[in-house]
């Protein structure tokens, strides 16, 4: 699941990432999903601390995200 966040005040982007990760956990599907967030205020550290598997921010290219997805899926044996 790829989500994109916009510049927000009050850390709304962090809250939304935490909400998504929490819902995935609550529904029992978290272990079957890759949760990836991107946006101008997103860093990998913020995303991972918010329950995502990875975060991509400024100057990220599509190949960076796609490469992460392929590596992670291979690591998970998918």
C-alpha positions as CSV (number, residue, x, y, z in Angstrom):
1,X,0.0,0.0,0.0
2,X,1.6,3.3,-1.1
3,X,0.3,6.5,0.4
4,X,1.2,10.0,-0.4
5,X,1.0,12.8,2.2
6,X,1.0,16.5,1.7
7,X,2.5,19.2,3.8
8,X,0.5,19.4,7.0
9,X,0.4,21.3,10.2
10,X,0.2,19.5,13.5
11,X,1.8,16.3,12.3
12,X,-1.4,15.1,10.5
13,X,0.8,13.1,8.1
14,X,2.3,11.2,11.0
15,X,-1.2,10.6,12.5
16,X,-2.5,9.2,9.2
17,X,0.4,6.8,8.9
18,X,-0.2,5.6,12.4
19,X,-3.9,5.2,11.7
20,X,-3.2,3.2,8.6
21,X,-0.7,0.9,10.3
22,X,-3.1,0.5,13.3
23,X,-6.1,-0.4,11.1
24,X,-4.0,-3.0,9.2
25,X,-3.0,-4.5,12.5
26,X,-6.5,-4.4,13.9
27,X,-7.9,-6.1,10.7
28,X,-5.2,-8.8,11.0
29,X,-3.6,-8.1,7.6
30,X,-0.5,-6.1,8.7
31,X,1.9,-9.0,8.1
32,X,0.6,-9.4,4.5
33,X,1.0,-5.8,3.5
34,X,3.9,-3.5,2.6
35,X,3.0,0.0,4.0
36,X,5.0,2.7,2.3
37,X,4.6,6.4,2.7
38,X,5.9,9.3,0.6
39,X,5.8,13.1,0.7
40,X,7.8,16.2,1.2
41,X,7.8,15.9,5.0
42,X,8.3,12.1,5.1
43,X,11.5,10.5,6.0
44,X,12.2,6.8,6.4
45,X,12.7,7.4,10.2
46,X,9.4,9.2,10.6
47,X,7.5,6.6,8.5
48,X,9.0,3.6,10.3
49,X,8.3,5.2,13.7
50,X,4.7,5.6,12.6
51,X,4.3,1.9,11.7
52,X,5.1,2.0,8.0
53,X,7.7,-0.3,6.4
54,X,9.5,2.6,4.7
55,X,9.2,6.3,3.9
56,X,10.4,8.2,0.9
57,X,10.7,12.0,0.9
58,X,12.1,14.8,-1.3
59,X,14.2,13.9,-4.3
60,X,13.0,10.3,-4.2
61,X,12.6,8.7,-7.7
62,X,10.1,6.0,-8.6
63,X,13.0,3.5,-9.1
64,X,13.9,3.9,-5.4
65,X,10.4,3.0,-4.3
66,X,10.1,0.1,-6.8
67,X,13.5,-1.3,-5.8
68,X,12.5,-1.2,-2.2
69,X,9.3,-3.1,-3.0
70,X,11.2,-5.8,-5.0
71,X,13.8,-6.2,-2.3
72,X,11.3,-6.4,0.5
73,X,9.0,-8.9,-1.4
74,X,12.0,-11.1,-2.1
75,X,13.1,-10.9,1.5
76,X,9.6,-12.0,2.6
77,X,9.6,-14.8,0.0
78,X,6.7,-13.4,-2.0
